[in-house]
Amino acid sequence: MKMNDNVSANPAPLENLEEWEDFLKERYPEKSFQAVDANKKKEQFRNYEADARPTVREFYRLNHRYQTRDFVQEKRRDFLKLNRRQMGVWEALEYLNQLVDDSDPDTNLSQLDHLLQTAEQIRKDGHPRWFILTGLIHDLGKILCLFGEPQWAVVGDTFPVGCAYSDKIVFHQFFADNADSKNPRYQTSLGVYEKNAGLDQVQMSWGHDEYLYHVTKDYLPKEALYIIRYHSFYPWHREGQYDHLMNDEDRKMLKWVQAFNPYDLYTKSHVPPNLKELRPFYDDLIKEYFPPVLKW
């Protein structure tokens, strides 16, 4: 993966960021929303952890080891000052395009191409304008890579810190190396939180979701912000975990995150969008919701 010359290089367990999403597509096939066959024997289910590439396993090992509550709080203090750059949404899209996945053999499309494909499929299916815009920008938080952050602090399935880890979190065994696993206060079902306090009171593992939420939280509808903030929270929206931390608003918004998930994972193709034709529509859409410049 290429980055511009003034960005520090971090050792990368993944060959490219899309490798994580490829793993998600294998673990959560498109039809997995359907009920599981109750007659299917346990041994017939594929063991996605065992089948994962070594690079993916190493990614999750680092993620689960280092995403402690202290680490999350440190990153929030640092990045949520939003003092890295000032730029508009389209400028941010072009900035993200500096992440070029030369090592990906399956596609040579840019980050912007992927986001446009997501947004265009949402548009084709007749969803509201805010939903289309969410598809366009939902991964903009990955510019954290361009700020020098390692992959395991940018992408990956997110999860609450400061309470017990659900056994549905992928590669759950790697949490044994996390310092929080030795802290009894953090290893009860509620941990530092109150029952049904709401997800907005819960600190999630650090990554592009939480970062972009804070960049955009003053400008978008609540439904869009839930999608941005929790689209990588697979233990919640695909595994049904952490209900004891949720409030009624979280349960109401869950359907929007679930509606977005297939567009996030299954809209990539080899055909690049026609940027020249699409740009006027998205320029107008961005102006409808955002000021000319945002703090990043």
C-alpha positions, -999 to +999 in steps of 0.1 A: +000+000+000+014+034-010+012+065+011+025+099+004+061+105+014+055+126+045+034+099+062+053+076+086+052+039+076+038+014+101+044-023+099+012-037+083-002-071+092-027-068+063-015-066+027-042-039+021-072-026+040-096-044+018-082-077+031-101-071+064-134-064+044-128-096+024-126-115+056-158-100+068-176-110+036-164-146+042-175-146+078-208-128+071-221-140+037-248-118+021-276-142+031-265-146+067-293-124+078-316-153+072-323-177+100-297-204+106-308-239+099-315-253+134-308-289+121-274-281+109-247-298+129-221-277+147-192-293+127-209-283+094-204-246+101-172-232+086-145-221+111-137-187+096-110-180+122-091-211+113-095-204+076-083-168+079-051-157+062-021-153+085-020-116+078-056-113+090-049-133+122-019-111+129-041-080+124-066-092+149-039-103+174-025-067+174-060-051+175-071-072+205-039-069+223-035-031+221-070-018+221-072-012+258-094+014+275-064+036+283-054+034+246-089+044+235-089+074+259-055+085+247-066+084+211-098+103+218-078+130+236-054+133+207-076+130+176-109+144+188-093+178+191-099+178+153-068+198+147-049+178+120-064+195+089-091+217+077-107+206+044-141+200+027-157+167+022-146+163-014-111+174-005-111+147+022-122+121-004-093+131-026-069+130+003-081+095+012-073+085-024-036+087-014-041+052+000-034+031-031-037-007-027-011-018-053-009-052-037-046-060-041-048-085-070-086-083-073-091-046-081-072-015-091-100+009-081-093+038-058-107+044-024-130+071-040-142+045-065-153+021-038-172+049-019-189+060-051-199+024-059-215+022-024-233+055-027-245+048-063-261+014-053-279+031-024-291+058-048-302+032-074-323+015-047-342+047-039-330+055-004-331+090+011-304+115+002-288+114+036-284+076+032-267+081-002-243+107+014-236+083+042-225+057+017-202+082+000-184+093+032-187+063+056-150+053+053-135+087+053-122+081+088-096+058+072-075+090+066-062+081+101-038+059+081-025+090+065-020+105+099+004+077+107-019+054+126-013+016+123-040-005+106-052-021+138-061+014+151-080+023+120-101-007+108-113-039+123-145-050+141-152-025+169-162-035+204-168-018+238-138-013+261-142-012+298-164-043+301-163-080+294-156-090+258-184-109+241-173-144+230-189-135+196-161-111+188-139-126+161-106-141+174-118-137+210-089-157+223-065-129+215-080-107+242-059-129+267-030-106+258-050-074+265-040-057+298-077-050+304-084-087+306-065-087+339-085-059+354-116-074+373-134-041+370-134-044+332-144-080+331-180-080+342-209-077+317-214-040+326-179-031+336-177+007+340-211+013+325-247+013+338-273-011+325-291+002+294-272+035+296-271+037+257-242+032+233-234+069+233-222+064+269-200+034+259-164+039+247-157+017+216-124+005+204-106+032+184-109+034+147-123+052+116-159+049+127-156+068+160-133+094+144-156+102+115-186+104+138-170+132+157-160+150+125-196+149+111-218+148+142-231+183+139-243+180+103-261+147+097-294+130+108-292+107+137-297+077+115-267+086+094-245+091+125-254+057+139-243+041+106-211+060+106-203+054+143-213+017+144-210+002+110-179-018+121-196-029+154-203-064+141-208-080+175-238-057+178-255-055+144-246-090+132-242-111+163-269-095+186-245-088+215-244-061+241-282-056+245-276-049+282-258-017+272-283-005+247-313+018+252-345+021+232-329+046+208-301+022+200-326-006+193-346+018+170-315+028+151-302-008+147-323-014+116-305+014+098-271+001+105-282-034+094-298-019+062-265-002+054-242-033+060-249-051+027-241-019+008-208-016+027-197-051+019-212-062-014-212-032-038-176-034-051-171-042-087-143-039-113-162-012-133-151+023-121-178+049-117-178+078-141-166+106-119-171+133-144-208+125-147-214+119-110-195+148-095-222+175-100-248+153-081-224+147-052-212+182-051-248+193-045-255+166-020-224+175+000-234+212+000-269+203+012-255+189+045-220+202+051-202+236+053-173+242+028-147+233+054-147+207+082-121+202+110-103+169+109 
